[in-house]
Amino acid sequence: MREITYAQAITETLQEEFRRDKKYIYMGTGPIPAMVKEFGTERIRGTPISESSVVGAAIGLAGSGFKPVVNLGMATFAFVATDQIVNQAAKITYMFGGQAKFPIVLMMTVGAGRYMAAQHQISPYSMYMNVPGLKIILPATPYDVKGLLRTALRDTNPVIFFTHVALSDERGEVPDDDFTVPFGQAEIKQKGSDVTVVALSRMVQESLAAARQMESQGISVEVIDPRTLVPMDTDTIKNSVVKTGRLVVVDEACPTCGAASEIASQVVQDERSFLSLKAAPKLVTGAGIPIPYSPPMEKFAVPDRTKIAAAIKAVMEGKGRKSR
Amino acid sequence: LKGEKIQVKQPDKDKLTQLYRTMLTIRRFEERVAADFAEMSIPGLVHSYIGEEACATGVCAALRLDDKIVSTHRGHGHCIAKGADLNRMMAELYGRTTGYCKGKGGSMHIADFSVGMLGANGIVGGGFGIATGAALAAKLEGTDRVAVVFFGDGASQEGTFHENMNLASVWKLPLIFACENNLWGSTVPVELGVAVKDIARRAAGYNMPGVTVDGNDVMAVNDAAEEAVARARTGGGPSFIEMKTYRWRTHTEALWPLGDNRPKDEVESWKKRDPIPSLGNKMIEVHMTTKEELDVIDKEIRARIRNAINFALESPLPAPEDALADVFSSEGGQR
């Protein structure tokens, strides 16, 4: 099977879908030149740096039968358009009693790893998980980018498609056919029997690396990527915990009210998975600080395979319970 | 003011009667809503449009059914002027399942996509972008449809106002900025909130034509709107219309019992310039109509309002768990 990068997966999916349906309109401050060339400036619109009005325009386009895609660049920039995302796009279907559909894809990058400091790096997906009406997508591989972006573009609701800033060059196998990855379907990235590690975005790769380390020490790790946070496939996670009895959740976002704590909460609220636990679940998260610039500090601010491995060992020794 | 010179020119009885009827429908609707709110049969927040009827009426009379409007928190007048159904509006205010939003929106979120009313908006300045998108859609489809965004003097201090004025101009969109300058942004007078005397002057900064008209003169408003709409339909891009007007009541009905902080003589002087008898008296003056004919119109309107109330009261309240529906649109809606 052919291999492409994470960034290529984004571009070619957009190109293929834009060929399929003329109703797709792209707006962003840095449109992809190949798309401008193929689809023209009417459909691939280079916009002024006006996040609020561009997201607003996407809502108006969607309500008029178009399927807008807005590339906001970095998630930090999207906060300028928060009213339009939170008060308008997310609520408009509901407030109007479902009388119109608003198919909108908002794309933005998350994550640390590029030494761009606090105003260009953040992982705010859990903030948006608190806003009913938004679907929250978080792909970690080129395959998932392609399959999930297709699903996002074909959905009839506002979708936030969070790509990781440091995964652009990540390569992976991607089939040529028109496959999709449905929302709300987690993937077991690696099967294992001793510990369940649920990892988000770039932490999937780090967790797989940690799992390989553990294997040499005789610990079998199951790595699960939920891939979409809203809707979230908690069944796959709970079933895995029932099997392994141990849970580590890895997310580079801040720990407070995060996706990781939500996942742990879902597992302990379910009687079956709760009673299977042999140790308290452990979270491996970002440090709860703005992302610092200098490389040693940036590395400190987010999890890595070493920290994940330590957490796996801790739950294996049942230390989780005591450390609470 | 551009509008002051405009008289009842080219008397067109049907058109003027329709303008009169629409304004009076808004007035009677709002009077009833204020009364029902005061006796607590309408919950939540209600922002009265009384006094500003000529703005929505004059602008929407220049539009076709397929043109789009985006409204504000003070949106009942825009809904009625664009042709929304009084029964379903009233049912929404009463929180009934037969309301436009099945009771999920209330006063500030009434929308009727079937008549091009893309929604009231509870956020000041929240609707500009939606109108920009609707205008862009019209342009991309190659139609001569236009979009209108209604907003107040208060919203012209929001960032979205400036962003969308710029974007509409850069993209030469068929979009009309319809500014209802009622001289008070919530409870703050316009001179403490707006750096320019005439907000229409800001249009120049975005390279679009802007006019200030008497917002209590429905003909003046309509003339300005016709001109802006014609420009938009023929590829001339966006326009700005500032309508100087006044709301008779407090910012929200909830503030009414607490008292009005505006100068009494200011309120009274604007009430003397009531847009509805202004038009009616002119029509009588030129023998286009009679007081009796106008009274018949009023009677018909009052009957329609009573019907709307009855429709609302006879409609069921939603079941509590109905609240769970419509978070996502059903097609492709998961979760």
Contacts between the chains, C-beta under 8 A, distances in Angstrom:
chain1	res1	chain2	res2	distance
A	25	B	136	8.0
A	25	B	140	7.0
A	42	B	140	6.3
A	43	B	140	7.9
A	47	B	167	7.5
A	48	B	163	7.8
A	48	B	166	6.5
A	48	B	167	6.4
A	48	B	170	6.5
A	50	B	163	4.2
A	50	B	164	8.0
A	50	B	166	6.9
A	50	B	167	6.0
A	52	B	129	6.4
A	52	B	159	6.4
A	52	B	160	5.1
A	52	B	163	5.6
A	53	B	128	6.7
A	53	B	129	4.9
A	53	B	132	6.0
A	53	B	160	6.2
A	53	B	163	3.8
A	53	B	164	4.6
A	53	B	166	7.7
A	53	B	167	4.8
A	54	B	129	7.5
A	54	B	167	7.5
A	55	B	129	6.4
A	56	B	127	7.9
A	56	B	128	6.2
A	56	B	129	1.1
A	56	B	130	5.6
A	56	B	132	6.1
A	56	B	133	6.5
A	56	B	160	6.8
A	56	B	164	6.9
A	57	B	129	5.3
A	57	B	130	7.9
A	57	B	132	4.4
A	57	B	133	4.0
A	57	B	136	5.8
A	57	B	167	6.9
A	58	B	129	7.9
A	58	B	133	6.2
A	59	B	129	6.3
A	59	B	130	5.0
A	59	B	133	5.8
A	60	B	70	7.7
A	60	B	118	7.2
A	60	B	129	6.4
A	60	B	130	4.1
A	60	B	131	6.1
A	60	B	132	5.9
A	60	B	133	2.0
A	60	B	134	4.2
A	60	B	135	7.4
A	60	B	136	6.9
A	60	B	137	6.7
A	60	B	147	7.6
A	61	B	133	4.1
A	61	B	134	7.7
A	61	B	136	5.9
A	61	B	137	5.2
A	61	B	140	8.0
A	62	B	133	7.3
A	63	B	113	7.2
A	63	B	118	5.9
A	63	B	130	6.8
A	63	B	133	7.1
A	63	B	134	6.8
A	64	B	68	7.3
A	64	B	133	6.7
A	64	B	134	5.3
A	64	B	137	3.4
A	64	B	138	7.5
A	65	B	137	6.8
A	66	B	133	8.0
A	66	B	137	5.6
A	66	B	140	7.0
A	68	B	133	7.4
A	83	B	123	5.9
A	83	B	126	6.2
A	83	B	160	7.8
A	84	B	126	7.6
A	84	B	129	5.8
A	84	B	160	7.9
A	87	B	122	7.6
A	87	B	123	5.2
A	87	B	126	6.2
A	88	B	121	7.7
A	88	B	123	7.4
A	88	B	126	5.8
A	88	B	129	7.4
A	88	B	130	6.9
A	92	B	119	6.9
A	93	B	326	6.1
A	93	B	327	7.4
A	93	B	328	6.6
A	93	B	329	5.2
A	94	B	104	5.9
A	94	B	326	4.9
A	94	B	327	5.4
A	95	B	101	6.1
A	95	B	104	5.8
A	95	B	105	4.5
A	95	B	109	4.2
A	95	B	111	7.9
A	95	B	119	7.7
A	96	B	100	7.4
A	96	B	101	5.2
A	96	B	104	7.6
A	96	B	105	6.2
A	96	B	109	6.5
A	96	B	111	4.4
A	96	B	113	7.8
A	96	B	119	6.1
A	97	B	99	7.5
A	97	B	100	6.6
A	97	B	101	3.6
A	97	B	102	3.9
A	97	B	103	7.6
A	97	B	104	5.1
A	97	B	105	6.7
A	97	B	326	6.1
A	98	B	102	7.6
A	98	B	325	7.0
A	98	B	326	3.7
A	98	B	329	6.3
A	98	B	330	7.1
A	99	B	100	7.4
A	99	B	101	7.4
A	99	B	111	6.5
A	99	B	112	7.8
A	99	B	113	5.6
A	100	B	111	7.5
A	100	B	113	5.0
A	101	B	329	4.3
A	101	B	331	6.8
A	102	B	329	7.2
A	103	B	332	7.9
A	132	B	327	5.0
A	133	B	327	5.6
A	133	B	328	6.8
A	135	B	328	7.6
A	135	B	334	7.7
A	135	B	335	7.7
A	154	B	332	6.9
A	155	B	332	4.5
A	156	B	329	4.7
A	156	B	331	4.8
A	156	B	332	4.2
A	156	B	333	7.0
A	157	B	328	4.8
A	157	B	329	5.6
A	157	B	332	6.5
A	157	B	333	6.2
A	182	B	334	7.9
A	183	B	334	5.4
A	184	B	334	5.5
A	184	B	335	7.0
A	230	B	335	6.6
A	231	B	334	5.0
A	231	B	335	4.0
